[in-house]
Amino acid sequence: MSEHYESASLVKTLRPFHVWALGVGIVLVGEYMGWNFTVAKGGVLGSLLAMLVAGTMYVIISLCASELGAATKLAGGPYDWARLFIGPGAAASVGLAVYMEYIALEAADAIVVAFIAQSIFPELQVFPVTLLVIALLTFINYRGVVAALTLNFFLTMIAFISIVVFFFATAFGGVDIHPEYLFHGALPNGMIGLFAALQFGPWFYLGIEGAAMCAEECKHPSRAVPLGQQAGMITLLVGAAMTLYLCSVLIPTDQLGVSVYPLFEAAQNSGMFIFIALLGLGTFLTCVASANGCVCDSSRSWFALSRDNYVSSWFSAVHPRYNTPYRAVIFTMPVAIGFAFSGFLDQVITFSIVSGLLCYVLIPFALIRFRSLFPQNTSTIRPFVSPLQPYIAYFAIAIAITILSTLYWGYKYNLIFAFVFYGIAYFYFSHRHRSLNIENNWTEMGWPLPRGSENTGIRKEATGIGDE
C-alpha cells in the first residue's frame, strides 16, 4: 500500500444509517425517473422483467460489496477491491469508472433540480441554479461527511416515505386506479422488447454499491457496511415494486414510456393535491440527495486513486480540521459543471451507466479473487460472509454482461467508446504502476500472506492477473 495511508487519515464517525443514506440517497432518484424507459422498450412486462433481473444482479453485487467493504475497510470501494485482488490496471480503470459514473449523475441531478426550481419560480434561470446546487453540495461535503450524509438521510427518508404513503393510499382505495393500463400495450415490441428493456433496469438500483465507499470513515465498518448496504438494498427493492405498480395503474403505457417524472405524473393523474405536493417534493429532494451522495462517492474514488499515485498525490490531502479529502471534493465541482453544460448530458449519462456495468463485472470478480487468495474464513479476514459464494458472483457477472450487450440497441457507439476509453486507461495505468513499483502490504491489513505467495512472491500474487 501507499505510504500516504499514514499521513492521509479519514475520521471514523459514520454509523449504519449513514451508509444507508449514502447508498439509497444516490439511487432513489432512479425510481422517481429513468426506469420507465423500460416500458417504452418492453411494455409493462418488459419493465417487470428488467426490475427483477437487475434486482437479482444488484442483490448479489450488494452482498459482494458488503463482504469486500467489511474486510478491507477502505475509502476507495471498488477501486481498492480491484487493486488488492485483481490488478493495478483493472483497479485504476474501475476507480476512474466509479468517478465518471457518479460525476455524471451529479451533473444530471443538479440540472433536474434547477428545472424543478424553475417550474416553481419561473423567474429563475437554469444555469445559475445548477451552479448554485453543485457549489452548495460541494461545500457541505467539504465541511464534513457526517453533516453531508445526515442531510442525505433526512432527504432520502422523506422521498421514500412519499412513495410508501402514495402506495398505501392507492392500494387501499384512496385513489382511483386503471388496471386496464397493465394489459394495454403490455408487450409492444414482442419478445425482443423484453431483452431490450434490460438496459434500463439498472436505473432502479444504479449506484447502491457506492454505500460501501464510506467504509474507511465508519465507526465500526465490519458492522456498519453490511447492515447499511443490505438495508439499502431492501429499501430499493420495496420502492421499485411500489413504483412500478403505482405508475402502471395511473399512467397509460404509451405516456409512461416517455414520462420525465413518472411518479409525479402518477400523482397528478390521481387528482389529489396532497399526493401531487408530496411526490413533487419527493422528486426534488431525491435529486438533491442523489447529487449530494455523488459528490461524496466520486471524491472518495479520486482520493483513493490519488493516494496510490495513479493521479496527482496533491488530491490525497485530508483537511486538518474537517477530516475530509477536501481537495478531491473541490475537484468534483469543475468536472460536474463541465459535464452539466457540455450539451451532451444524455451521452454522459449513458457513459455513466456503461461505467457502472463495468464495475458490476469486476466487483464480483474481485470477491472471487479475494476468496481464492484468502480462503481462511476468520473474523479478522472476513467479518461478514455473504452466502452461496462464489457461485452467485459468477451469476452476477453473467447478468452484467447480458445487460451490457443490450446497450447495442440504441447506444452502440457509446458502448464502443467506453470499451476503447477504459482499454486505454487499463494499459496506461498498468504501465504507470510498474514505474511506481507499488506493492500491496497484506500485513498492514492484519491478514496473513495470500495463498501461493510462498512460491510466486507477494507482488505477483497480489497484483492479480493480466498485468505482467
Backbone hydrogen bonds, N-H to C=O, Kabsch-Sander energy under -0.5 kcal/mol:
donor,donor_aa,acceptor,acceptor_aa,energy
4,H,307,R,-0.5
5,Y,2,S,-1.5
6,E,3,E,-1.2
7,S,3,E,-0.7
8,A,4,H,-2.8
9,S,7,S,-0.9
10,L,8,A,-0.5
11,V,323,N,-0.8
13,T,11,V,-0.9
13,T,217,E,-1.9
14,L,217,E,-2.9
18,H,15,R,-1.3
19,V,15,R,-1.5
20,W,16,P,-2.4
21,A,17,F,-2.2
22,L,18,H,-2.2
23,G,19,V,-2.3
24,V,20,W,-2.7
25,G,20,W,-0.5
25,G,21,A,-1.4
26,I,22,L,-1.5
27,V,23,G,-1.5
28,L,24,V,-3.0
30,G,27,V,-2.7
31,E,28,L,-1.8
32,Y,28,L,-0.9
33,M,29,V,-1.5
35,W,30,G,-0.9
37,F,34,G,-1.4
38,T,35,W,-2.1
39,V,36,N,-1.2
40,A,36,N,-0.9
41,K,37,F,-1.3
42,G,38,T,-3.0
43,G,39,V,-2.4
45,L,186,A,-1.5
46,G,42,G,-2.0
46,G,186,A,-0.6
47,S,43,G,-2.2
48,L,44,V,-2.4
49,L,45,L,-2.5
50,A,46,G,-2.6
51,M,47,S,-2.4
52,L,48,L,-2.1
53,V,49,L,-3.0
54,A,50,A,-2.5
55,G,51,M,-1.9
56,T,52,L,-2.2
57,M,53,V,-2.1
58,Y,54,A,-2.7
59,V,55,G,-2.2
60,I,56,T,-1.8
61,I,57,M,-2.7
62,S,58,Y,-2.9
63,L,59,V,-2.0
64,C,60,I,-2.6
65,A,61,I,-2.9
66,S,62,S,-2.1
67,E,63,L,-2.1
68,L,64,C,-2.6
69,G,65,A,-2.8
70,A,66,S,-2.2
71,A,67,E,-1.5
72,T,68,L,-2.7
73,K,69,G,-2.2
77,G,74,L,-0.8
79,Y,76,G,-1.7
81,W,77,G,-2.1
82,A,78,P,-2.3
83,R,79,Y,-2.5
84,L,80,D,-2.3
85,F,81,W,-2.0
86,I,82,A,-2.4
87,G,82,A,-2.2
91,A,87,G,-2.4
92,A,88,P,-2.7
93,S,89,G,-1.9
94,V,90,A,-2.4
95,G,91,A,-2.8
96,L,92,A,-2.3
97,A,93,S,-2.3
98,V,94,V,-2.9
99,Y,95,G,-2.0
100,M,96,L,-2.6
101,E,97,A,-2.6
102,Y,98,V,-2.2
103,I,99,Y,-2.4
104,A,100,M,-2.1
105,L,101,E,-1.5
106,E,102,Y,-2.4
107,A,103,I,-2.2
108,A,104,A,-2.2
109,D,105,L,-2.8
110,A,106,E,-2.4
111,I,107,A,-1.8
112,V,108,A,-2.1
113,V,109,D,-2.5
114,A,110,A,-2.0
115,F,111,I,-2.3
116,I,112,V,-2.5
117,A,113,V,-2.5
118,Q,114,A,-2.1
119,S,115,F,-2.0
120,I,116,I,-1.3
121,F,117,A,-2.8
124,L,121,F,-2.3
129,V,125,Q,-1.6
130,T,126,V,-2.6
131,L,127,F,-2.1
132,L,128,P,-2.4
133,V,129,V,-2.6
134,I,130,T,-2.3
135,A,131,L,-2.6
136,L,132,L,-2.8
137,L,133,V,-2.3
138,T,134,I,-2.0
139,F,135,A,-2.1
140,I,136,L,-2.2
141,N,137,L,-2.1
142,Y,138,T,-2.1
143,R,139,F,-2.0
144,G,140,I,-1.2
148,A,144,G,-1.7
149,L,145,V,-2.6
150,T,146,V,-2.3
151,L,147,A,-2.1
152,N,148,A,-1.8
153,F,149,L,-2.0
154,F,150,T,-1.7
155,L,151,L,-2.4
156,T,152,N,-2.8
157,M,153,F,-2.3
158,I,154,F,-2.0
159,A,155,L,-2.0
160,F,156,T,-2.6
161,I,157,M,-2.7
162,S,158,I,-1.8
163,I,159,A,-1.2
164,V,160,F,-2.1
165,V,161,I,-2.9
166,F,162,S,-2.0
167,F,163,I,-2.5
168,F,164,V,-2.4
169,A,165,V,-2.2
170,T,166,F,-1.9
171,A,167,F,-3.2
172,F,168,F,-1.8
173,G,170,T,-1.3
174,G,169,A,-2.6
175,V,169,A,-0.6
178,H,249,V,-2.4
181,Y,178,H,-1.9
182,L,179,P,-1.6
183,F,180,E,-0.9
184,H,180,E,-1.6
185,G,183,F,-0.8
186,A,183,F,-1.0
190,G,187,L,-1.2
193,G,189,N,-0.6
193,G,190,G,-0.8
194,L,190,G,-0.7
194,L,191,M,-0.6
195,F,191,M,-1.2
196,A,192,I,-2.6
197,A,193,G,-2.0
198,L,194,L,-0.5
198,L,195,F,-1.1
199,Q,196,A,-1.2
200,F,197,A,-1.5
201,G,198,L,-1.1
203,W,200,F,-1.4
204,F,201,G,-1.7
205,Y,202,P,-1.5
206,L,202,P,-2.1
208,I,205,Y,-1.9
210,G,207,G,-2.0
211,A,208,I,-1.8
212,A,209,E,-1.3
213,M,210,G,-1.6
214,C,211,A,-1.0
215,A,212,A,-1.5
217,E,214,C,-1.4
218,C,215,A,-1.5
219,K,14,L,-3.1
220,H,14,L,-0.5
223,R,220,H,-1.7
224,A,220,H,-3.2
225,V,221,P,-1.9
227,L,223,R,-1.9
228,G,224,A,-2.7
229,Q,225,V,-2.7
230,Q,226,P,-2.5
231,A,227,L,-2.2
232,G,228,G,-1.9
233,M,229,Q,-2.0
234,I,230,Q,-2.2
235,T,231,A,-2.2
236,L,232,G,-2.1
237,L,233,M,-2.2
238,V,234,I,-2.3
239,G,235,T,-2.6
240,A,236,L,-2.7
241,A,237,L,-1.9
242,M,238,V,-2.3
243,T,239,G,-2.6
244,L,240,A,-2.5
245,Y,241,A,-1.9
246,L,242,M,-2.7
247,C,243,T,-2.4
248,S,244,L,-1.9
249,V,245,Y,-1.6
250,L,246,L,-0.6
251,I,247,C,-1.7
255,Q,252,P,-0.7
256,L,252,P,-2.6
257,G,253,T,-1.9
258,V,255,Q,-1.0
259,S,255,Q,-0.6
259,S,256,L,-0.8
263,L,32,Y,-0.9
265,E,261,Y,-2.6
266,A,262,P,-2.5
267,A,263,L,-2.0
268,Q,264,F,-2.2
269,N,265,E,-2.3
270,S,266,A,-0.9
270,S,267,A,-0.5
271,G,267,A,-0.6
271,G,268,Q,-1.1
272,M,267,A,-0.7
273,F,271,G,-0.6
275,F,272,M,-0.6
276,I,272,M,-2.0
277,A,273,F,-2.8
278,L,274,I,-2.0
279,L,275,F,-2.8
280,G,276,I,-1.8
281,L,277,A,-2.4
282,G,278,L,-2.3
283,T,279,L,-2.2
284,F,280,G,-1.9
285,L,281,L,-2.8
286,T,282,G,-2.5
287,C,283,T,-1.4
288,V,284,F,-1.7
289,A,285,L,-2.8
290,S,286,T,-2.2
291,A,287,C,-2.3
292,N,288,V,-2.3
293,G,289,A,-2.5
294,C,290,S,-2.2
295,V,291,A,-1.8
296,C,292,N,-1.6
297,D,293,G,-2.6
298,S,294,C,-2.6
299,S,295,V,-1.8
300,R,296,C,-1.5
301,S,297,D,-2.0
302,W,298,S,-2.1
303,F,299,S,-2.4
304,A,300,R,-2.2
305,L,301,S,-2.1
306,S,302,W,-2.1
307,R,303,F,-2.4
308,D,304,A,-0.8
309,N,306,S,-2.1
310,Y,305,L,-2.3
311,V,305,L,-0.9
315,F,312,S,-1.5
316,S,313,S,-1.6
317,A,314,W,-0.9
319,H,324,T,-3.0
323,N,319,H,-1.7
326,Y,324,T,-2.5
327,R,317,A,-0.6
328,A,315,F,-0.6
329,V,325,P,-2.1
330,I,326,Y,-2.8
331,F,327,R,-2.0
332,T,328,A,-0.7
332,T,329,V,-1.1
333,M,329,V,-0.5
333,M,330,I,-1.4
335,V,331,F,-1.1
336,A,332,T,-2.5
337,I,333,M,-2.4
338,G,334,P,-2.2
339,F,335,V,-2.3
340,A,336,A,-2.7
341,F,337,I,-1.8
342,S,339,F,-1.3
348,V,344,F,-2.2
349,I,345,L,-2.6
350,T,346,D,-1.9
351,F,347,Q,-2.3
352,S,348,V,-1.9
353,I,349,I,-2.0
354,V,350,T,-2.4
355,S,351,F,-2.4
356,G,352,S,-2.3
357,L,353,I,-2.4
358,L,354,V,-2.0
359,C,355,S,-1.7
360,Y,356,G,-1.7
361,V,357,L,-0.9
361,V,358,L,-0.8
362,L,358,L,-1.7
363,I,359,C,-2.9
365,F,361,V,-1.0
366,A,362,L,-2.4
367,L,363,I,-1.8
368,I,364,P,-2.2
369,R,365,F,-2.3
370,F,366,A,-2.5
371,R,367,L,-2.5
372,S,368,I,-1.6
373,L,369,R,-2.8
374,F,370,F,-2.6
378,T,376,Q,-1.3
382,R,378,T,-3.2
386,S,384,F,-0.6
389,Q,386,S,-0.6
392,I,388,L,-1.9
394,Y,390,P,-1.7
395,F,391,Y,-1.6
396,A,392,I,-2.3
397,I,393,A,-2.0
398,A,394,Y,-1.9
399,I,395,F,-2.1
400,A,396,A,-2.6
401,I,397,I,-2.3
402,T,398,A,-2.0
403,I,399,I,-2.7
404,L,400,A,-2.3
405,S,401,I,-2.0
406,T,402,T,-1.2
407,L,403,I,-0.7
407,L,404,L,-1.1
408,Y,405,S,-1.5
409,W,406,T,-1.7
410,G,408,Y,-1.4
411,Y,407,L,-1.9
412,K,408,Y,-0.6
415,L,411,Y,-2.1
416,I,412,K,-2.2
417,F,413,Y,-2.6
418,A,414,N,-2.3
419,F,415,L,-2.1
420,V,416,I,-2.3
421,F,417,F,-3.0
422,Y,418,A,-2.7
423,G,419,F,-1.8
424,I,420,V,-2.4
425,A,421,F,-2.1
426,Y,422,Y,-2.2
427,F,423,G,-1.9
428,Y,424,I,-2.5
429,F,425,A,-2.7
430,S,426,Y,-2.0
431,H,427,F,-2.0
432,R,428,Y,-2.4
433,H,429,F,-2.4
434,R,430,S,-1.8
435,S,431,H,-1.6
436,L,432,R,-1.4
437,N,433,H,-1.5
438,I,433,H,-0.8
442,W,440,N,-0.9
444,E,441,N,-0.9
445,M,441,N,-0.5
445,M,442,W,-1.1
446,G,443,T,-1.3
447,W,442,W,-1.7
451,R,373,L,-3.1
453,S,450,P,-2.0
455,N,452,G,-0.9
456,T,452,G,-2.2
457,G,453,S,-1.7
461,E,457,G,-1.9
462,A,458,I,-3.2
463,T,459,R,-2.2
464,G,461,E,-0.7
465,I,86,I,-0.9
